[in-house]
Amino acid sequence: MQPYTPRFLSDQAQRTKPTRQYLYQQTKWSHAPLCIDIGCGAGAISPEIANEIAHSTVIGFDIDSNLLTKAMNEPNLNHAVHYVLADAMALPFRRVIADFALSHFTMMWIQDRIQALKEIQNTLLPNGSLACIEPDYTGRIELHKIHSHIQSKPPFPIVTALTRLGADPCTGSQLPSDLTSLAFHDVQFGVLSWTFNSGSIRSEIKSEAKLLQDKGIDWTEPTFIYTPIFWVHATKSR
Ligand SMILES: C[S@@+](CC[C@H](N)C(=O)[O-])C[C@H]1O[C@@H](n2cnc3c(N)ncnc32)[C@H](O)[C@@H]1O
């Protein structure tokens, strides 16, 4: 069982919304663009793409039929959004169709990321763009109250837990070189900046504590955690 619920995904999507808005503005299309939401989960983001990118049609796809059912049962379903059951490593699209593709916390969960990136590249039209928002848990900061505010050093327990679940915890920092090696051009990237508040830190620590407990991993609960989240934007060559 994966450690994310529709509620968790929706809260996570809310926190990264300003970065997605920046990414949507990176390209302007003279026609109605077709966009794909890679691993759309419970549909936290697909309707937003349809609203933010003018005249777009969005295909959200995911490998998890339970999450897709949640997305499709959304009461105010946007008619520009279509959901499909599909594996990013073997996409069912037989033609080059997409102007824009987004991965939000999906690449880290895909077994063979390079294969998925190749499939997406094959689905993108020339000059189509790919945007990703993905974390790197290996670059995190954990502060502890006991032992007089020492900082934890790697390996972090959360990295062990995610690896056991089959995720690649350092995906965010790997994507720029992955995309460069696949001959995407204009590869730009950065790290999201956060404003912390005690409530959000507490709920993040609580959700990690549960995950680590479920995985039977010992963890001295920190007072503060920070995980760098990378955004990457790249264009498919002509
Ligand atoms: C952390 S969730 C993110 C969901 C969504 N992008 C969001 O931000 O709300 C990761 C998603 O990736 C999907 N996923 C994992 N491997 C996949 C694959 N090979 N093909 C398609 N989706 C996949 C999972 O089912 C899950 O919905």
The ligand as a Gaussian input file, in Angstrom:
#p B3LYP/6-31G(d) Opt

LIG

0 1
 C        2.466000      10.764000      -4.913000
 S        1.280000      10.306000      -6.092000
 C        1.076000      11.835000      -6.995000
 C       -0.262000      11.948000      -7.668000
 C       -0.535000      13.274000      -8.387000
 N        0.463000      13.579000      -9.377000
 C       -0.631000      14.388000      -7.398000
 O        0.322000      15.155000      -7.250000
 O       -1.677000      14.478000      -6.721000
 C        2.169000       9.319000      -7.255000
 C        1.270000       8.762000      -8.351000
 O        2.063000       8.093000      -9.327000
 C        1.308000       6.994000      -9.797000
 N        2.211000       6.059000     -10.480000
 C        3.226000       5.337000      -9.964000
 N        3.807000       4.591000     -10.929000
 C        3.140000       4.859000     -12.080000
 C        3.268000       4.392000     -13.410000
 N        4.224000       3.510000     -13.758000
 N        2.438000       4.885000     -14.351000
 C        1.469000       5.776000     -14.019000
 N        1.297000       6.258000     -12.772000
 C        2.119000       5.791000     -11.802000
 C        0.698000       6.450000      -8.520000
 O       -0.357000       5.548000      -8.765000
 C        0.255000       7.734000      -7.843000
 O       -1.023000       8.137000      -8.208000

